[in-house]
């Protein structure tokens, strides 16, 4: 094994992207931000854009595909290899370009940065004067261990196989989510299965005869929020997870090191206000509004902040039905319209409860559930499989990066 500085492996100088990309512009150049790295680089159309002038000023970080990028501001130390179809994009200041011409070394360095040793180096070299930042100089001087090519090839292939399977599962979940939303619109917006029947007037316009207009409040037996610290408890003490909006993503909750921790006493205080249960739905109501998650297991050592609403379906309504309802375009648009606030937008519980939609009788709803529940179940199973694969990858990662496993 030999050790080299990261800066000696790169084609272009390691550097960060556009300092002030501005608001998205029509026909602009797509730019990769930290949140895009976190959510996965799946579609160029998911990216914000910057002006052509900005892009030209920062041609040093113009992407051709295959480069390694790493977040250096905010959530620091997250990595991604740029897909080939992202060629022509650029980066923002919070991300840095590591352009290594050898694709094997690119993968090796990515996994080394992801490993505990790589993350320890990053945390030890953070500049915390104003906002935590990783300086380019620290990346340039980062020590990278190199092993024989055959070893690095098998090690990175092993890890990449797990990552590829996780990516495939995520794509399957996205397709299943799209199917669920298409079915919801087909039934409850377009009324396609009922178009040959009689329609009657309602406060929402024409709806199938026998349907009625129902509020979200009527569809839920419980509607509450968690509790903020203030004078109630302190964050950072205890072994229980304290979930905020930042811990919600991809329509699920992540109980991991991204969560703050609180004591047993704090969890009891939150539970007295609003105890979570299996089958609850979570909905983010302040700041980043509209995130949804389904609780599929009985919560034992976690609860949420006051910015996360929790609700439970009333009799006759399934968790899966409410899940696709909360994610539907119609509901998300309603939330955007009714959100209030200046710097930080929020929506009131009363406004959510007042949401109206046409609903059929419970037998017809049961027919819809018979279609939608298996789809949501498949998504949950893929999520569980990905959790297992990620754990396996994270277990192998430090051992492979340090040469402890013979491959």
Secondary structure, 3 states (H helix, E strand, C coil): CEEEEHHHHECCCCEECECCCCCCCCCCEEEECHHHHHHCCCCHHHCEEECHHHHHHCHHHCCCCCCEEEECECCCCCEEECCHHHCCCEEECCEEEECECCHHHHHHHHHHHHCHHHHHHHHHCEECCCCCEECHHHHHCCEEEECCHHHHHHHHHHHHHHHHHHHHHHHHHHHHHHHHHHHHHHHHCCCHHHCCCCEEEECCEEEECCCEEEEHHHHEEEEEECCCCCCCCCCCCCCEEEECHHHEECCEECCCCCCEEECHHHHHHHHHHHCCCCCCEEEECECCCCCEEECCCCCCCEEECCCEEEEEECCCCCHHHHHHHHHCHHHHHHHHHHCECCCCCECCHHHHHCCEEEECCHHHHHHHHHHHHHHHHHHHHHHHHHHHHHHHHHHHHHHHHCCCCCC
